[in-house]
Amino acid sequence: KSTLLRLLVGLDADYQGQILIDGQPVHGIGSERGIVFQEHRLFPWLTVAENIDLGLVNEGLERAQRARRVQDFIALVGLEDFSQAYPHQLSGGMAQRVAIARGLVASPRILLLDEPFGALDALTRQQMQDELLAIRERARITTLLVTHDVEEAIFLADRVVVLEPRPGRIKRIVEIDLPHPRQRASLAFHRLRETLLHELTHDERYLPPVVEQIRDLPLTYLAC
């Protein structure tokens, strides 16, 4: 899956056939495609603003234009108070927000995310998933996310592409028609989760839940 992203962003060229984005073939690295990796990959000697500015090195903008663009995207990810902070002064979630801003600052048409929250703890990961949805809505951008987390895929995606290992063929495409904001505890969410887990594992323990009507339950139980 990570190889697929490397092909899409133009880091690898060892493939047969064509890769099209919006009907146009991919030729090498281009600013119309941004990428965020699992590790934030921020330079420790640069500030938040300077790290984001690296996303503009090939854009040919004047210094003042670059500064305005950087500040706009710092605001987009909600880090206005940390523009001059260094990576070691940031939490893991904040560092990933900087990485997302760096991936967006050149205004790409598509943002590629390679397990961007995999290194975060469970609570921070859920918070960052909410942040990503909000950022995606504000930036009005298409995102392509690689993840091994079924719940994350259902929570974030409009479409889930299930891949088979070796040679990496598409096994199934699942449309996620749940409205936003999505509730992880809802029955519809749980059904989709079990369906996808069964698709991936073929384990009969992962089957969509069946709603059963409870009859003749003792009144004492109902009162508890």
N, C-alpha and C positions, 0 to 999 in steps of 0.2 A: 504493500500500500504506500509506503514511503517512496518507493521507486516510482510509482505513478505520479506522485506530486513532483518529484525531481524532473520527470519528463515534461509535466505541464508547465513548470516554471522555466524550463530550458536549461537546467543544469546537466542533464544527460541527453545525448543524441543517438544512443545505440538502440534503435528500434526500427521496426518495419511498419509501413503504412503511413497514415497521416494523423496528426493531432490538430483538431480544429476548435477554436474558441470564438463564438459568435460567427461561425462560418469562415473564419480566417485561419490559415495554417500557422502553427507556432514555429518561429525561427529564432532560437537562442533566447537569452534573457531579455525581457522587455518590461517597461514600467507599467504596462497594462495588467501585469500579474504581480501581486504582492504575496509574500509568504511569511508565516510565523511558525517557528520550530517548537519542539517540546521544551527545550531549554531556551531561556530568553535571549541568550547570546549577546548581552549588552557589554560594551567595552567598559571595564571598571574604572578607567581613568577619565571617562567622559560623563558629563551630567546627563540628566534626562533629556533636556532640550538638544544637547549635542548628539546623543545617540539617535534621537528621532531625525535630526537633520541629515544623518547619513543616508536616509532613504531618498534624499533629493540630490545626491552628488552628480547624477547624470541628467538632471532636468534643465540645466542651463538657466536657472533663475538668478535674478539679482539678489544681493545679500538681504535687502529689506523684504523682498518678496518671500525669500526662504524663511526669514524670521517670523513673518506673519503666518505663513503656512504652518510652521512648527507650533506656534502658539495656538492656532485653531485646533490642531489635532491633540495637543496637550489638554485643551478644554474638552474635546470630544470624549476623551477617556477619563475625564474627571481628576486630573492631576495638576491643576493650576498651582497649588501650593507647594509642588515638588519639582518645579521645572529646573531648579539649580541643584537638586539633590543628586547624589551619586548612587550607583546600583546597590552598594552595601548598606545604604540607608533606607532601602525599600523592602517591603514584604514581598513574598513570592508572587502574590496576586498583583501587586502594583508593578512589579518588574514585567510581568506578562502583559499588563496593559500598555506599558511603554513599548514592548515588542509589537503589539497589535497596532499602536499608533505609527510606529516606524514602517510597518507593512502597508498602512493606509495612506501615508502622507503624500505619496506620489499620485494619489487618486487612481488606483488601478480599477479595472472593470471587474476583477475577480480576486478574492483573497483566499489563498490556500493555507490551511492550518493543519500541521502535522502533530497530532496529539498534544495540543498546546497546554492542556491542563493536567497531563499525566503525572507530572512531578509534584503536584500540589496535594495538600491534605484534603479529606473528603468535604469538609465544610467550605474551605476556600474554593474548591473546585466547583461546588454548586453556586457559590456567589459569582464566580467568573463566568459560568454558563449564563446566568442572568445578565451579567454585564455585556457579554458578547451579543446577546439578542438585542439589547438596547443600542449598542454601538452599530450593529448591522442595520437596525431600523433608522438611526440618525444618518448614517453614511449612505444608505440606500445602495447596498452593494451585494453582489452574489458571493456566497462563501462555499468552499469545498473543504470539508473536515474529514480527516482520517482519525478514527478512534477504534479502540477495542472495547469500549464501554457501551453496551446496548442501551442502557437508560439515557446516556448522554446523546446518543444518536437520535433516539425518539424525542427527547426534550428539545433538541436544537434544529433538527432537519425537517424539511418538507418532503424529502425523498431519501430513502436509505438504500444504498447499493451494497448487497451482500456479495463478497468476493470469496472464491474458492482458493485454497493454497495450492501452489505449484500445479499448473502454470499460471495461476492467478486469473482465472476466468470469472466473469460475472455470473453468479448463481441465481440471483433474484433481485428485482427492484421493487421496493415496498413504498407505496405512497403513504405519507403520514398526514392524514386529514384532520387531526385534532386541532381545534382552535387555540390561539394564543390568548392569554398566558396558559400554559399547560400545567396540569396538576399531576405530579408524580404518583399521588395516592389514588387517583381515579381508577375506576374499573376499566375504562377504555384504554388508558395508558398501560395498565397491568396486562390486559389481553395482548396488546401489541408486543410488550416485552416478552411474554411467554412464547408467543408465536415466533419471534425472531430467535430466541434462545433455542427453541426446538429446531428451527431451520439450521442453526449453526452446529448443534450438538447431536441432533437426532435422539435426544434423551427424552423418554416418555414422561419424565417428571416435569418437563417444561411443555405443558399443553395449555391452551387458553382455558381460563376458568369457566366452569359451567354454573350458571345461576340456578340454584335449587330453592324451591319453596319449602319453608319449614312448617310442618304440620304437627299437631298434637304435642306441642312443647308444653311441659308442665308450667302452670301459672307461676309457681315459685321461681322458676328460672327467668321467666319474662319480667319479673319484678326486680331482679338483681341489677 
